């Protein structure tokens, strides 16, 4: 006789955190791709786990997290040279997180009297509140003028920050706009190219896209690049989504590995016991079931080398203007402009 199926529903706070559209997208993703979209783990408890686990090692590679947080600051002068002399710069931060990666650039622009404004968009209200607190602490005289809005920049919400009216710069002239995707955010999506094309379509010719990424240098690769590691490294927030939908951690094991076909590092849950999760999707109820041996992807990261990064941007209509390596060479800062 087999193990009895665990029949569960999401936690009580689930309907408060997710819109009807997000619930439908989540169910579709679990049903058709066996994936809990990582961007949806930044809501609720996941945001606090993300902050608390920020200093933990990342399965993607060996580099220190601090490299992702400081590389924009260290190259702020070079970034400013991408804008015409004395032209003001507006920052649009997509998925700002704690804002730590971008605060050095904000300070540099303020000191040079060239900051035209700062706007940010994130799917998580909790993350935006964390960002707001940090900005107020670092820029008490300016933070109240910064604009932080909740929305999904991978969809039509992007228009609110990129195709809405511009902030006037010095002398009423249009500023150069830095559109920021820091912390390797774009490589967590199932289709980074789709996200980049969407952002590119909303950018003007005066905009510059800034990315910070971990790349594959061919050295210091973790052992799970060759063999899946059961119970391997993961961040607590990567399991927050399964927690939220009622899946107990004793019902599965985690696996960390590398998908060579997609050039992608992943963390997934492999079920040990049968589980059925029932969701309210509008007026309907939908159930997603898992059998022992089934997997659900909870985190992904595209693991490209520098040539592949440049090729991806080119295919998405973007021209690389700056490509700088961090101190350990695995962290890079890339600035790209629309290819006219």
NUKETOR-441302 format. One line per field, with one value per residue (C-alpha): y, z, x; residue in one letter. Coordinates in Angstrom, 1 decimal, padded with zeros to 4 digits. Example, Ala and Ser with C-alpha at 12.3 -4.5 7.8 and 13.67 -1.06 7.14 Angstrom:
// residues 2
yy	[-004.5 -001.1]
zz	[007.8 007.1]
xx	[012.3 013.7]
code	[a s]
//
This chain:
// residues 340
yy	[000.0 003.4 006.5 008.4 011.6 014.9 017.2 020.8 024.4 027.6 029.4 031.9 034.9 033.6 035.5 038.7 038.4 037.3 038.8 036.6 037.0 035.9 032.9 031.8 032.3 030.4 027.4 027.4 027.4 024.6 022.6 023.1 023.9 022.3 025.6 028.0 031.4 032.8 036.4 035.4 034.4 038.0 038.6 038.1 036.0 035.6 039.2 038.9 035.6 037.3 040.1 037.8 035.3 038.0 037.2 033.4 031.8 031.5 028.2 029.9 030.4 031.3 035.1 037.2 038.7 042.1 042.2 042.5 045.2 047.4 047.0 049.8 052.2 051.4 052.2 055.2 057.6 055.4 055.2 058.9 059.3 057.5 060.6 064.0 066.3 068.1 066.2 065.1 061.4 059.8 056.3 053.7 050.7 047.5 045.1 047.3 044.8 046.4 049.2 048.4 047.9 051.4 053.6 054.4 055.6 057.8 059.3 059.9 061.7 063.8 064.8 065.8 067.6 065.4 063.3 064.1 061.6 058.0 055.7 052.0 049.2 045.9 043.2 043.1 045.7 044.4 044.7 048.3 049.2 047.8 049.8 053.0 052.5 052.2 055.2 057.3 056.3 057.1 060.1 061.8 065.1 063.5 060.2 061.8 062.8 059.3 057.4 053.7 051.9 048.3 046.5 043.8 045.3 042.2 043.2 046.4 047.9 048.9 051.7 053.5 054.1 054.0 055.4 057.8 061.5 062.1 064.1 067.3 067.7 070.8 073.7 071.7 069.4 065.7 063.7 060.5 057.6 054.6 051.6 049.2 045.5 044.8 041.7 039.3 039.7 039.1 035.7 034.3 034.4 031.4 033.5 036.3 037.3 037.9 040.2 042.1 042.5 043.9 046.4 047.3 048.0 050.6 052.3 055.5 056.1 058.2 055.4 053.1 049.7 048.6 045.0 043.3 039.6 036.5 034.9 031.6 032.1 028.4 028.2 027.6 025.8 024.1 020.3 020.2 021.5 017.9 016.0 016.9 017.5 016.2 018.6 021.0 024.7 026.8 030.0 029.8 032.2 029.7 027.4 030.2 029.6 026.0 026.9 029.4 026.9 024.4 022.0 020.7 020.5 016.9 015.9 016.6 016.9 019.7 019.2 021.6 021.1 022.3 022.0 021.9 022.2 025.6 026.6 027.0 026.4 025.3 024.4 022.1 020.1 016.4 014.9 012.0 011.7 012.4 015.9 017.7 021.5 023.0 026.7 029.1 030.7 033.2 031.3 028.0 025.6 024.0 021.2 020.6 017.1 015.7 012.1 010.7 011.5 014.6 017.8 021.5 024.1 026.8 028.8 029.1 031.1 031.4 030.7 032.5 033.5 037.0 036.3 034.8 037.8 040.1 037.9 037.8 041.6 042.0 039.6 041.7 044.9 046.3 047.5 047.0 050.2 049.1 045.7 045.7 042.8 042.8 042.0 038.2 038.3 036.4 039.5 041.9 045.3 045.7 048.9 048.7 051.1 050.5 049.6 052.1]
zz	[000.0 -001.0 001.0 001.4 -000.6 001.3 000.3 001.1 000.3 000.4 003.7 004.9 003.9 000.3 -001.1 000.4 -001.2 -004.7 -007.2 -009.1 -012.2 -010.3 -008.8 -012.3 -013.6 -010.7 -011.2 -014.9 -014.2 -011.7 -014.0 -017.3 -016.4 -013.0 -011.7 -008.9 -010.6 -008.5 -008.8 -006.9 -003.8 -003.0 -001.5 002.1 004.2 001.2 001.3 004.9 004.1 001.1 003.3 006.1 003.7 001.6 002.9 002.4 -000.4 -003.8 -005.6 -008.9 -008.2 -005.7 -005.9 -002.9 -002.9 -002.1 -005.7 -007.1 -004.6 -005.2 -008.9 -010.0 -007.4 -008.3 -012.0 -011.4 -013.1 -016.2 -016.3 -016.0 -019.0 -021.1 -020.7 -022.4 -020.1 -017.5 -018.6 -015.7 -015.1 -014.0 -012.5 -013.1 -010.9 -011.9 -009.0 -006.6 -003.7 -000.8 -003.2 -002.0 -005.5 -006.7 -003.7 -004.5 -008.0 -006.4 -004.1 -007.0 -009.0 -006.1 -005.3 -009.0 -008.9 -011.8 -010.3 -012.1 -010.1 -008.9 -009.6 -008.8 -009.6 -007.8 -007.7 -003.8 -001.5 001.2 -000.8 -001.8 001.9 002.6 -000.3 001.0 004.5 003.2 000.8 003.7 005.9 003.3 001.6 004.2 002.2 -001.1 -000.5 -000.2 -003.8 -005.0 -006.6 -005.7 -007.3 -007.1 -010.4 -012.7 -015.0 -017.2 -018.3 -019.2 -015.8 -017.2 -019.1 -015.8 -015.3 -018.9 -021.2 -018.8 -018.7 -018.2 -015.3 -016.6 -016.1 -015.7 -017.8 -018.7 -021.0 -021.0 -018.8 -019.8 -018.1 -016.6 -016.5 -013.9 -013.6 -010.8 -008.8 -011.8 -011.6 -015.3 -015.4 -012.8 -015.4 -017.5 -020.6 -020.0 -023.7 -023.5 -020.5 -022.2 -025.4 -023.4 -021.5 -024.8 -026.5 -023.8 -023.8 -025.7 -027.7 -024.8 -022.3 -021.1 -019.6 -016.7 -015.7 -013.0 -013.5 -012.5 -015.5 -016.3 -016.5 -016.8 -013.4 -009.8 -010.8 -008.0 -008.0 -008.9 -012.3 -013.1 -010.9 -009.2 -005.5 -003.3 -000.4 -002.0 -001.3 -001.6 -000.1 002.4 000.2 -002.7 -000.7 000.5 -002.3 -001.5 002.1 001.2 -000.8 002.1 001.0 004.0 003.7 004.9 001.8 -000.6 -000.9 -002.6 -005.5 -007.0 -010.4 -013.9 -017.0 -019.8 -022.6 -021.2 -019.6 -016.4 -012.7 -010.8 -007.4 -007.5 -005.0 -005.7 -004.0 -001.7 -001.0 -003.1 -002.7 -004.1 -003.8 -004.4 -005.4 -005.7 -009.1 -009.4 -009.2 -010.0 -008.0 -009.6 -008.1 -008.9 -008.0 -007.5 -007.2 -005.6 -008.0 -009.5 -009.4 -009.1 -010.1 -007.4 -008.7 -012.0 -013.1 -016.7 -016.5 -019.6 -020.4 -021.5 -025.2 -024.6 -022.6 -025.4 -028.0 -025.9 -025.7 -029.4 -030.2 -028.0 -029.9 -027.4 -028.2 -025.5 -024.5 -021.3 -020.1 -016.8 -014.7 -010.9 -008.8 -009.0 -012.7 -012.2 -011.6 -014.5 -015.0 -018.5 -019.9 -023.2 -025.3 -027.8 -031.2 -033.6]
xx	[000.0 001.5 001.9 -001.4 -001.5 -001.1 -003.9 -003.2 -004.2 -002.1 -001.6 -004.2 -002.1 -001.8 -004.8 -003.5 -000.1 -001.1 -003.5 -005.9 -003.7 -000.6 -002.3 -003.4 000.1 001.6 -000.8 000.0 003.7 003.4 001.2 003.0 006.6 006.9 008.3 007.5 008.5 011.3 010.1 006.9 009.0 009.8 006.3 005.4 007.8 010.1 011.1 012.3 014.1 015.7 017.1 018.2 019.9 021.6 025.0 024.7 026.7 025.0 024.8 025.7 029.4 032.0 032.1 031.3 027.9 029.5 030.9 027.4 026.7 029.8 030.7 028.3 029.8 033.4 032.6 030.3 032.7 032.9 029.1 028.7 031.0 028.3 026.2 027.1 029.1 026.9 023.8 021.6 021.0 017.7 017.9 015.1 015.7 013.8 013.7 015.6 015.9 017.7 018.9 022.5 023.9 022.7 023.1 026.7 025.8 023.0 025.6 028.0 025.3 024.2 027.8 028.2 024.9 023.7 020.9 017.6 015.6 015.3 012.4 012.0 009.5 009.2 006.5 006.8 005.4 007.6 010.7 009.7 009.3 012.7 014.1 012.3 013.8 017.3 017.0 015.6 018.5 021.2 019.6 017.4 017.3 016.3 014.5 011.0 011.4 012.2 009.4 008.8 005.9 004.6 004.3 005.6 008.2 008.1 004.5 002.6 003.4 006.8 005.1 004.6 008.3 009.8 007.2 005.6 006.7 010.3 011.8 013.3 017.1 019.2 018.0 014.8 016.7 015.9 018.3 020.0 018.2 020.0 017.7 019.1 018.7 021.2 022.0 021.7 017.9 017.3 019.0 016.6 013.7 012.7 013.4 015.9 015.8 012.1 012.5 015.4 013.4 010.5 012.7 014.4 011.1 010.2 013.6 014.3 017.5 018.9 018.5 021.3 020.7 022.9 023.2 025.3 025.8 027.7 029.3 031.1 034.8 035.5 037.3 036.3 033.2 031.3 031.1 027.3 028.3 029.2 026.7 023.4 024.0 021.2 020.7 023.2 023.4 020.3 018.9 016.0 013.9 014.1 011.8 009.5 007.1 006.6 006.2 003.5 001.4 001.4 004.1 006.0 009.8 009.8 007.9 010.8 014.6 016.4 018.7 021.3 022.7 023.5 021.4 023.9 021.4 020.2 023.5 021.6 022.3 019.2 017.7 014.7 012.6 012.2 009.1 009.4 005.7 002.5 001.1 -001.9 -002.2 -005.7 -005.9 -008.8 -008.4 -011.1 -014.4 -012.7 -010.6 -007.6 -005.4 -001.8 -000.5 003.0 004.0 007.2 010.1 008.4 010.4 009.6 012.1 012.4 015.4 017.3 020.3 021.6 025.4 026.9 030.4 031.2 030.8 027.3 026.3 027.2 025.5 022.3 022.2 022.8 020.0 017.7 018.5 021.1 024.6 027.3 028.9 030.8 031.8 033.8 034.9 034.8 037.9 037.2 036.4 033.1 031.1 030.6 028.9 027.5 026.1 024.2 022.2 019.4 020.9 019.4]
code	[x x x x x x x x x x x x x x x x x x x x x x x x x x x x x x x x x x x x x x x x x x x x x x x x x x x x x x x x x x x x x x x x x x x x x x x x x x x x x x x x x x x x x x x x x x x x x x x x x x x x x x x x x x x x x x x x x x x x x x x x x x x x x x x x x x x x x x x x x x x x x x x x x x x x x x x x x x x x x x x x x x x x x x x x x x x x x x x x x x x x x x x x x x x x x x x x x x x x x x x x x x x x x x x x x x x x x x x x x x x x x x x x x x x x x x x x x x x x x x x x x x x x x x x x x x x x x x x x x x x x x x x x x x x x x x x x x x x x x x x x x x x x x x x x x x x x x x x x x x x x x x x x x x x x x x x x x x x x x x x x x x x x x x x x x x x x x x x x x x x x]
//
